[in-house]
Each structure stands twice: as C-alpha cells, then as structure tokens.
Amino acid sequence: MARILLGLAGLLAISSTGCLINAYPSDPGERVKALLNQSEDLRQAKEEWKRIWFLDHPSHLTPDRIDGGIQ
C-alpha cells in the first residue's frame, strides 16, 4: 500500500509543470495587471535600496564641486 501511495505521489510530482497554486490569474487582462503591479513594486524596491545606501546622492569625495561652492 505504501508503494502505491509513493508511486502516486511521484507521478503527481513529475506531472506537474509548476506550482500547484497559480501565482497569476488565468484571464490575460488580469494577468497583465498583476505582472505590471509586481514589476512596479520591484522598481520601487530598487529605488528604496538606493535611498537606504545613499546611492541616489552625489558623492562628496569627488574633486568636482557640484554644490556651487567653488567654481
């Protein structure tokens, strides 16, 4: 009996081509909206990461004066 259950579980694992629960809706319009929302969230996360590590600010270690103090 255990062999049969193990065989069925293996067959189920091999036959599935992805997750058992779909991450995106099956309707193409709704799927596009979901993908756009996800990509926008990733873009905002990238900008937030730059802000945390101060990568969006000019470096004060360069010899070029960008604040107008010395020209």
BELDA-V269519 format. One record per run of one state. SS is the DSSP state (H for helix, E for strand, L for the rest). FROM is the first residue (numbers start at 0). LEN is the number of residues. If there is no record, write none. Layout:
ss=[SS;SS]
from=[FROM;FROM]
len=[LEN;LEN]
This chain:
ss=[L;H;L;H;L]
from=[0;1;15;27;52]
len=[1;14;12;25;19]
